[in-house]
């Protein structure tokens, strides 16, 4: 079951410059601030900044649809013609992510929280 798009990641060249811009744009301070990820939680939405060097398949913002069963959701996307960009992987704490390129070339992420 889909819980909708709740997370969007932005690949950035300069993490500190992007952080300053997003702090002002969102009128918020990050809830996570590390060299590999700066994250915000605003109105139930997770917004993350990642260095472009770590975002190999990201050519722009990447939306993540939150799902209950990431493997089943990935299978449905692939059956519908999507191509795998990133296999299912644990990014910490049991949170699983994967991404595909849809039939029109758009990147789509899927995310399953632990538990």
C-alpha atoms as one frame of an Amber mdcrd trajectory, in Angstrom:
protein
   0.000   0.000   0.000   1.269   3.466  -0.888   1.400   6.209   1.712   2.157
   8.797  -0.970   5.226  10.885  -1.627   6.571  11.891   1.767  10.287  12.326
   1.045  12.130  14.334  -1.598  15.919  14.329  -1.971  17.846  17.082  -3.722
  21.382  16.492  -5.073  23.522  19.554  -4.331  27.054  20.727  -5.124  27.643
  22.754  -1.962  25.984  21.309   1.137  26.492  24.410   3.320  25.231  26.832
   0.678  22.197  24.620   0.006  21.548  24.312   3.754  21.512  28.103   4.116
  19.031  28.392   1.219  16.735  25.647   2.520  16.863  27.035   6.076  15.452
  30.294   4.706  13.055  28.701   2.237  11.574  26.296   4.788  11.963  28.654
   7.754  13.397  25.687   9.636  16.635  24.230  10.908  17.662  20.724   9.819
  16.828  17.750  12.026  19.835  15.883  10.592  23.075  17.588   9.638  25.955
  15.418   8.419  28.423  15.693   5.525  26.467  13.003   3.611  22.896  14.196
   4.386  21.066  17.272   5.652  17.428  16.594   6.446  14.364  18.661   7.282
  10.888  17.691   8.489   8.295  20.298   7.540   4.530  19.735   7.671   5.009
  15.956   7.617   7.310  16.134   4.597  10.924  14.917   4.710  13.248  17.037
   2.580  16.851  15.934   2.205  20.008  17.372   0.704  22.659  14.937  -0.523
  26.035  15.647  -2.133  25.933  15.106  -5.899  29.022  12.926  -5.549  26.925
  10.450  -3.518  23.873  10.725  -5.781  25.117   8.881  -8.847  21.731   8.269
 -10.462  20.118  11.564  -9.413  19.923  14.189 -12.145  17.492  16.319 -10.133
  15.141  16.010  -7.181  14.097  12.442  -6.395  10.649  11.856  -4.864  10.177
   8.806  -2.640   6.822   7.086  -2.351   6.492   5.481   1.079   5.204   1.909
   0.869   4.396  -0.995   3.184   6.203  -3.643   1.092   9.161  -2.345  -0.905
   9.892  -5.640  -2.686   6.308  -5.988  -3.900   6.206  -2.322  -4.950   9.491
  -2.672  -6.839   8.175  -5.773  -8.619   5.023  -3.886  -9.684   7.100  -1.002
 -11.061   9.423  -3.325 -12.976   6.485  -5.293 -14.371   5.010  -1.992 -15.597
   8.195  -1.217 -17.552  10.389   0.661 -15.077  14.146   0.022 -14.981  16.079
  -0.417 -11.749  18.405   2.419 -10.789  19.133   1.262  -7.246  18.341  -2.134
  -5.765  16.671  -2.375  -2.357  19.137  -1.423   0.350  19.036  -0.651   4.054
  20.103   2.950   4.685  20.096   2.576   8.461  17.750   1.563  11.202  15.887
  -0.853   8.963  14.759   1.849   6.521  14.788   0.362   3.010  15.056   2.345
  -0.214  15.191   1.570  -3.916  14.752   3.616  -7.067  13.714   3.120 -10.662
  13.439   5.071 -13.876   9.877   4.965 -15.162   8.932   4.364 -18.803   9.324
   8.097 -19.500  12.756   8.305 -17.895  11.656   9.903 -14.624  13.344   8.723
 -11.434  11.049   7.367  -8.715  12.165   6.292  -5.286  10.349   3.898  -2.998
  10.896   3.776   0.745   9.814   1.342   3.440  10.276   2.339   7.059  11.377
  -0.205   9.644   8.785  -1.974  11.659
